[in-house]
């Protein structure tokens, strides 16, 4: 009886510690976002005061209006949307056939091609940007959004992840489709892609976030305000005019982060499913 009671007590303590640790992790991840939103709604005096306040004494929504007045945020936002969506669509057109080929076809050099895909994932942008810059300069494309799109239409991580997902689909499903006289194109789009929907959503979200948050590449490849993206625009808020105006800077960061949070909330269930393959019904 004493052993049974001790087990119950240990079980309750374990559950309590589990809840406490989860709460601590949640606070660690959420608090920076809360602080960003809270600061974006304060006036300048309250944003700089010490000790800081967790809740604004009054909400100053005009901070967001001031962001649009200091820099052309609307133009930056438009460029970010165009670049991110275009890159995402072109990536899907490339990674789906590539992953299908690497997972379901046998041909000479297949392992070499897959190795080159993995190699592409290991090379950082800081190594390749200079020759790419000179290439686009000779082609006279630096005055367009093309240098922000073309280098990213191949996604090595997306090819790798989708290939692994395609390999989990039973061969019998593909053989049954071939017996129905389905072509490779039809099998890829009508059979493989619906079954790999969680992986496709995850790849799309990660690609969107990576392109949306990319600061280094747009900064190097663009010189005109009409071509720069939102991360570069938000960084421009730290100019001499708004150097210590953290409420304005945080308002700009809210504009930058909000679309990503919305997309993640919508796609979060598919992301969890992509890492837990549940078989074929």
SULMO-V9043 format. One record per residue. SS is DSSP state (hx for helix, st for strand, lp for the rest). PHI is phi in radians with two decimals (999 if undefined). BURIAL is 1 if it has 16 or more other C-alpha atoms within 10 Angstrom, else 0. Layout:
SS;PHI;BURIAL / SS;PHI;BURIAL
//
This chain:
lp;999;0 / hx;-1.13;0 / hx;-1.10;0 / hx;-1.10;0 / hx;-1.12;0 / hx;-1.14;0 / hx;-1.11;0 / hx;-1.11;0 / hx;-1.12;0 / hx;-1.09;0 / hx;-1.12;0 / hx;-1.16;0 / hx;-1.11;0 / hx;-1.08;0 / hx;-1.13;0 / hx;-1.12;0 / hx;-1.12;0 / hx;-1.07;0 / hx;-1.12;0 / hx;-1.11;0 / hx;-1.12;0 / hx;-1.12;0 / hx;-1.10;0 / hx;-1.11;0 / hx;-1.11;0 / hx;-1.07;0 / hx;-1.12;0 / hx;-1.06;0 / hx;-1.41;0 / hx;-1.48;0 / hx;-1.01;0 / hx;-1.02;0 / hx;-1.18;0 / hx;-1.09;0 / hx;-1.11;0 / hx;-1.09;1 / hx;-1.16;1 / hx;-1.08;1 / hx;-1.14;1 / hx;-1.16;1 / lp;-1.81;1 / lp;-1.67;1 / lp;-1.44;1 / hx;-1.09;1 / hx;-1.08;0 / hx;-1.24;1 / hx;-1.16;1 / hx;-1.75;1 / lp;-1.26;0 / lp;-2.34;0 / lp;-1.25;0 / lp;-1.27;0 / lp;-1.76;0 / lp;-1.37;0 / lp;-2.05;0 / lp;-1.06;1 / lp;-1.18;0 / lp;-2.65;0 / lp;-1.56;0 / lp;-1.95;1 / lp;-1.22;0 / hx;-1.18;0 / hx;-1.03;1 / hx;-1.22;1 / hx;-1.12;0 / hx;-1.14;0 / hx;-1.03;1 / hx;-1.23;0 / hx;-1.47;0 / hx;-1.28;0 / lp;-2.29;1 / lp;-1.31;1 / hx;-1.06;1 / hx;-1.06;0 / hx;-1.18;1 / hx;-1.07;1 / hx;-1.09;1 / hx;-1.05;1 / hx;-1.08;1 / hx;-1.09;1 / hx;-1.12;1 / hx;-1.07;0 / hx;-1.14;1 / hx;-1.12;1 / hx;-1.23;1 / hx;-1.11;1 / hx;-1.05;1 / hx;-1.10;1 / hx;-1.10;0 / hx;-1.15;1 / hx;-1.09;1 / hx;-1.06;1 / hx;-1.15;0 / hx;-1.75;0 / hx;-1.28;1 / hx;-1.16;1 / hx;-1.07;1 / hx;-1.13;1 / hx;-1.15;1 / hx;-1.13;1 / hx;-1.12;1 / hx;-1.28;1 / hx;-1.78;1 / hx;-2.18;0 / lp;-2.21;0 / lp;-1.97;0 / lp;-2.76;0 / lp;-1.16;0 / lp;1.52;0 / hx;-1.06;0 / hx;-1.14;0 / hx;-1.11;0 / hx;-1.09;0 / hx;-1.15;1 / hx;-1.13;0 / hx;-1.17;0 / hx;-1.10;1 / hx;-1.14;0 / hx;-1.11;0 / hx;-1.08;0 / hx;-1.30;0 / hx;-1.59;0 / lp;-1.59;0 / lp;-1.32;0 / hx;-1.10;0 / hx;-1.12;0 / hx;-1.53;0 / hx;-1.67;0 / hx;-1.13;1 / hx;-1.18;0 / hx;-1.11;0 / hx;-1.14;0 / hx;-1.07;1 / hx;-1.12;0 / hx;-1.09;0 / hx;-1.20;1 / hx;-1.14;0 / hx;-1.15;0 / lp;-1.46;0 / lp;1.00;0 / lp;-1.95;0 / lp;-1.20;1 / lp;-1.57;0 / lp;-2.31;0 / lp;-1.50;1 / hx;-1.03;0 / hx;-1.09;1 / hx;-1.55;1 / lp;-1.94;1 / hx;-0.98;0 / hx;-1.13;0 / hx;-2.02;1 / lp;-1.33;1 / lp;-1.83;1 / lp;-2.09;1 / hx;-1.00;1 / hx;-1.12;1 / hx;-1.12;1 / hx;-1.09;1 / hx;-1.08;1 / hx;-1.15;1 / hx;-1.21;1 / hx;-1.06;1 / hx;-1.09;1 / hx;-1.23;1 / hx;-1.09;1 / hx;-1.20;0 / lp;-1.43;0 / lp;-1.33;1 / lp;-1.01;0 / hx;-1.09;0 / hx;-1.05;0 / hx;-1.12;0 / hx;-1.22;1 / hx;-1.10;0 / hx;-1.12;0 / hx;-1.17;1 / hx;-1.18;0 / hx;-1.14;0 / lp;-1.50;0 / lp;1.14;0 / lp;-1.51;1 / lp;-1.37;0 / hx;-1.02;1 / hx;-1.10;0 / hx;-1.20;0 / hx;-1.09;1 / hx;-1.13;1 / hx;-1.55;0 / hx;-1.72;0 / hx;-1.97;1 / hx;-1.23;1 / hx;-1.12;1 / hx;-1.05;0 / hx;-1.28;1 / lp;-1.78;1 / hx;-1.00;1 / hx;-1.03;1 / hx;-1.17;1 / hx;-1.12;1 / hx;-1.14;1 / hx;-1.10;1 / hx;-1.06;1 / hx;-1.08;1 / hx;-1.15;1 / hx;-1.10;1 / hx;-1.16;1 / hx;-1.08;1 / hx;-1.11;1 / hx;-1.08;0 / hx;-1.22;1 / hx;-1.10;1 / hx;-1.56;1 / lp;-1.11;1 / lp;-1.86;1 / hx;-1.08;0 / hx;-1.16;1 / hx;-1.08;1 / hx;-1.13;1 / hx;-1.37;0 / hx;-1.51;1 / lp;-2.18;1 / lp;-2.23;0 / lp;-1.78;0 / lp;-1.11;0 / lp;-1.33;0 / lp;-1.97;1 / lp;-1.37;1 / lp;-1.79;1 / hx;-1.11;1 / hx;-1.00;1 / hx;-1.18;1 / hx;-1.14;1 / hx;-1.15;1 / hx;-1.11;0 / hx;-1.20;1 / lp;-1.13;1 / lp;-1.47;0 / lp;-1.61;0 / lp;-1.11;0 / lp;-1.27;0 / lp;-2.08;0 / lp;-1.02;0 / lp;-1.90;0 / lp;-1.55;1 / hx;-1.17;1 / hx;-1.15;1 / hx;-1.25;1 / hx;-1.10;1 / hx;-1.19;1 / hx;-1.09;1 / hx;-1.11;1 / hx;-1.19;1 / hx;-1.11;1 / hx;-1.06;1 / hx;-1.25;1 / hx;-1.50;0 / hx;-0.97;0 / hx;-1.04;0 / hx;-1.14;1 / hx;-1.09;0 / hx;-1.11;0 / hx;-1.09;0 / hx;-1.15;1 / hx;-1.07;0 / hx;-1.17;0 / hx;-1.79;1 / hx;-1.09;0 / hx;-1.13;0 / hx;-1.12;1 / hx;-1.14;1 / hx;-1.09;0 / hx;-1.18;0 / hx;-1.17;1 / lp;-1.69;0 / lp;-2.35;0 / lp;-1.20;0 / lp;-1.87;0 / lp;1.58;0 / lp;-1.89;0 / lp;-1.46;0
//
